[in-house]
Amino acid sequence: MTGDSSLTGDGARVGGSLFAALELTTGMAKRAIRLSSGYEMPILGLGTWEAKPEEIETAVRTALENGYRHIDTAFVYRNEEAIGMTLKKWFENGGKREELFVTTKLPSYGHGAGQVEKYLKLSLERLGLDYVDMYLIHAPFSVLKDENAEAPLKRDDGSVVLNLDTDPVAVWKEMEKQVKSGRARSIGLSNFNEDQILEIINNSEIKPSNLQVELHVYIQQKPLREFCKKQKIAVTAYSPLGSPGSKTFFQGMSKYDPDKFPNLLGHPVVQKIAEAHKKTTAQVLLRHLVQQGIIVIPKSSSPDRIKSNADIFDFELSNEELKQMDALDRGAAGRIFDFLFVKGVENHPHYPFKSELTQ
């Protein structure tokens, strides 16, 4: 296995790009990014944030039946156990663990000494797995834990109590131990900025092999992606469709009024391209990212949409269409998940978007 972070199975390098034309006749399981850790990560995965446990079985089963081999979850999603039960049935029906790629994440109240191992073991127990394929630090900042629950400590007004005494490098050292123990095959970061990633790299024995960040046509993160390419870090886009389902989650908590929530699926440019290819706007948004070698994890609980989101490997966007979609980038102004719904988080020393606060 090479140490390169490149597209395998369906792509080859062209002009130094991570992505070339996909082989349209090969199976989805072969459409993968080779991580610097040596493992392959499927370029299409199922996101599960805000998916209720009762929705999970249908969603995960539908995904697996339609070729998905990458499931993304997190300890704080509170659905690992439901995912684990669904995977157990899949294994019992002939599914093989080595064909599956499972990502989960360390909660922000798990940054203390000895907490990384504790929370990964809890995740593995809930998932019914001996190891995860990718373990991510969910965010660089930390919050205090409620001693009486697996949840953040909250004040009477509902605001979360920040933990200002943690060090992401120290947390990363604990992450490295999980690889050495065999509990995680690869490790990475989520919601870290470039400086924070570089600090980890400069103080690591095992480099991060994946960065998961918000990434869609309104926030395309090009400088961060270029940095990751140089560092051989594969990039995963969460909310690649603009997270339309989170509209109610942000009501009263964010800069977005529900009536003004970004509508990527209804953008005229995306609609026109979709019509030209006889595809849905969701498929075009996903294709735009996949065609650039970006891993995507669209979330859906609808069997029809889960199937549709997988149907992105039988067409290719032209250079002109790619340029049109690139032009939709709003930079930092396009960010949906700024975490400012966590009261006072902007004052945390490891808040990742301080440079955007004045924009």
N, C-alpha and C positions, 0 to 999 in steps of 0.2 A: 504493500500500500504506500502511496506517495504521501508526502507531507503537504501537498498542494491543496488549496481550496478551490476546486474547479468542478465544472459540470461533467458528470459521467453518464454513461449509458446512452443518452440521446443527444449529446452535444460534444463539440470539440472547440478548441480555442481558435478564434479568428481575430487577427490583429491585436492580440493581447486581451481580447474580451473574455469574460467568464462564460459567455454564452454564444453558441452558434445555433443553426437551425436544428430543431428537434427532429429525430427520426420518428415519423408519424406512425409507424407500424409496430413499434416495440411497446412492451407493457409499461404501465405507469410505475410499477415498482422499480424500474430501471432508471426512471427520471430522477436523478439524485445529484446532490452536491457532495463532492469528496471533501471531508473536513480535514483540517490540519492534524487532527487526532488519528487519522487513518480510516475512520468509519464513513459510511455514506449516509447522508440525510436526505430523505425524499423531499423534493422541491414543493410538493403539495401536501398540506396537512389539514386536519380538522381542528379548528379552534373551539374551545369549550367554555370561554368566559361567559358568565351570566346564564349558562345552560343549567337548568334545574335538574336535580338528580332523576326525576321522573321522565325527563326528556332525553337523558343521556343514552339509555339503552337503545332506543330507536335510532338516535343520531349516529352513535358509534357503529352499530350493526349495519346501518345503511351505508356508512362510509366504507367499512371493510368490504361489504358486498360489491361496492363500486370501485374497488381498486386502491383506495386510500391505504397507506401503510404507515402513516405518521399521525399521531394523536398528541395534541398539545393541551396540557392542563397546568394546574398550580395548586399548592397546598391551600391557598386562600380561596380557591374557587369552590371548595367544599363539594366536589363531585368526583374525587379520585376513587372513592369506594364504589360508586355506581359504574365508573369506567372499568374498574377492576372486575366487577361481576360480569360485565359484558365481555371483556377480554377472556375471562375464564371459560365462558360458553363457546367463544370462538376457538380457543385452544382445544376444547373438548371435541369440537367438530372438525379438527384437523389443521387448524391454523398453527403456524410455527412461530415461536418467539423470535427467532433470528430474522424473520421477515418483517418484523414490526419495529417501528421507531417511536419511542415514548419520551416526551419531554415533560418535566415538571419543574417547579421553582421553589426556592427557599423563601419563606415569608419574611417580611420586613421586621417582624418582631422575633426573628430567629437569628440575629446577628451576634449574639453573645457567645462567650466561651463555651464550647461543647455543644452549641445549639445546631450547628450544621449537620452533624452526624445524627442527632436526635430527630430532626425534622425530615431528613432523607429516609431514615428508617421508618418513620411514621408513614411517609408517602408510599414507600415500598410495600408496607403492610396493607395499606388501603388499596393499592393497585394490584396486590397479589403477585408482585414481581420480585425477582432476585436482584435485578439491577434496572436502572433507567438508562436510556441511550444518551440523554442530555439533561444535565442539571444546571439550572440558571439561578444566579442571584437576581431576585425579582426586581429590586431597585437598589440604588446605591445608598439611599438614606434609610434610617432605621427608626422604628417606633417601639415604645415600651409594651410589654405583654401584660395582659390581665392575668393575675395569678390564679384566678378562678375559672378561666376559660381559655381555649385556644383561639384567642382573638386579641386585637390591640386594646391597650388600656385607654379608656375614654373618660373624659370629664363629664360633669353633670349636663353640660350643654351639647354633648355628643361629639365634641371634637377629640381627635386622637392626640395622645401625649407623645411627643417626639423623644427619641433617645439620641442625645447629642454626643455620646461618648464612644461610639463605635468607629471602627477603622475598616474600610473595605478591603485593604490589603490583608489584614489579619483574618477577615472572613474568607478571602480567597485562599489563604494557606490551609484553612479547614476544608475548603472545596477540593483542593488538590489531594487531600487525604482520602476523599471519597473515591477518586479514581484509583488510587493505590490499593484501596480495600476491595475494589471490584463492584462497589455499589453504584457507581456511575461510570459509563464508558467515556463520555465527553463532558466537559463543563464549559459554561459560558456566562454571559452577562445579559441583563435586560435593563433598558432605560438609563444606561450610562452614557455620558458624553465623551467626546474624544480625549480630553485631558484625563478623565477618570479611567478610561480604558488603558491609556498609555501608562498611567501609574501602576495599574495591575500588571501589565506586560513587563515593565521594568523591575518588578519585584516578584516575579513568578518563576517557578520551576516548570510548571505546565501552563502553556499559554491558553487564553480563551479561544475556543474554536467556533463560537457562535455568538452573535449579538442580535437580540430580539428588540426591535423598536417599532414605534408607530411609523408606518410608511404607506403612503398612498399617493394619488396624483396631486393632492393639495399640499403634501409635505413629503418631498421626494428624497430628502437627506443626501444629496449628491456628495458634498464634501465628506460627510461621515462614511458614506459607502466607499469612496475612493481611499480613505484612510484604512478602512477594514480590508479592502482588497490588498493594499500594500502589506498589511499585517497578517494576511492569510486567515482572516476571520470571515466566515460565511454570515450573511445577513438574512434574518427572518423578518418579514413584514407582518406585524399584527395590525388588525383593522384595515386590511388592504382594500376593503370596500367602503371605508369611511365609517364603519361601525354604526349603521343605521339603527340597529336594535338597542343601542345604548342611549338613545334620545331621552327616554324617560329617566334613566339612571342619573343623568346630569341635570335634571330639572331642579332649579333652585340652588345648584351647587357649582355652576361653572359659568364661564363667560358666554356660553351658548344658550340663548333663549331657544326652547324647543321649536318654536316657529321659524327660527333662523338657523337651525342645525344644518350643517353642510349636506347637500344632496348630490353625492358623486354619481349615483346611479341614474340620476335624471339630468346630468349635464349634457347640453346640446352637442358638444364635441364628441363625447363618449357615445351618445345615442346615434350620431351620424355614422361613426365607425362601426358600431354594432350592426346597424342596418346594412352596411356594405358587405359585411361578412356573414349576415344572417345568424348573428349570435346575440346573446343578451348583453346588456351593459356590464353586468357583473363579470361575465366571461372575458370581456374586453379589458376591464380593469385588472383582472388577475393575469391575463396574458401579457399585459404591458410590463408587469413586474417579473413574471417567470421568464420572459424573453430576454431579460437583462440578468438572469442568473440569481434572482432574489427568491428566497423561499417564502411561500405564502401560507397562511393558516386561517382562511376564512371561517368564521363561525356561523353555523346555522343549525336549527333544530328541525327544519323542514326537509323531509326526505327528497322532495322534488328539487329543492335548491342545492342540497348536498350533491345529488347526482349531476345537476347542471354545472356546478362549480368545478367538477372534475373534467368536464368536456372542453378542455382548453388546449389540447395538444394536437388538434387536427387543422389548425389554421395559424397563420403568421401575420403579424402587423408589418406593414411596409415602413420604410425609413421615414416617409412623410407622415404617416400615422403616428409613429413613435414621437416625432418632433411635435406634432399637434398636442399630444398628451403630455409631453415634457413641459410644454408651455403653460400648462395649468398649475404648475408648482407655485405655491404661495409662500414657500419658506416657513419660517417659524410661525407666521400668521395662520398657517394651515393646521397647526397642531390642535388636536382635540383633547388629548390626554396630557394636560399640564400638571396634574396632581394638586392643583390649587384647591380642590375640594377637600384636601386634608389641611385643616386649618393651621396656618403658621408654617407649613412645610417649606415655604420659600426662605425661611430663616435658618433652615437646617444647613450645616456646613457642607453636606454632600448632596444638596438639592441640585439636580443636573441641568436645570434650564435657567439659571440665574441671569445669563447673558441675554435672555429673551424678555426679561421682565419689563424693560423700558421700551420694547418695540411695540 
